[in-house]
Amino acid sequence: LYVDGPFGGPSEEVFNYDVSLCVAGGIGVTPFACVLHALLDGWSGFRLQRLYFVWVCRELQSFYWFAELLCALHQKLWQENRPDYFNMKLYVSQTDNLQSMSEERFRPLASRLLVGRPRWKLLLDEIGKNNKHRRVGVFCCGPKGISRTLHRLCNSARSCGTTFEFNKESFS
């Protein structure tokens, strides 16, 4: 009998890049909760210099699953004068009966809430322009459509000398 492991998920590699992009679709945010908690506990020991976090949900209510964590991390980094360390975008794709996150404590989320679906190519182009000649780790957990699109875009030629390395997270 030979036992090998334990093996962690790809999201553990987020910290091994200078710049990482985490993309979650709905409940696919779960693997990234550990990453966010680790940053909340103390980011200074990590190689990671900038984290882009994109979360796409059908309904606004889904964002409340981790709203406290996201707001706490945002506030902590602002207090430590690192507002550019964590770049968050939240997309709500279903526009029927759309309400807003009106509670004062969720103001950092409300200001980053976008209606519709992300335009992935534009998003990667923007990240590339802001991180010229760097390797960006792209981590995705969510629907196959998002994964396929990101994987294809990561393999496409990119201006600014930025390299995007795709990593897929999946639930077993």
Disulfide bonds with the S-S distance in Angstrom:
none
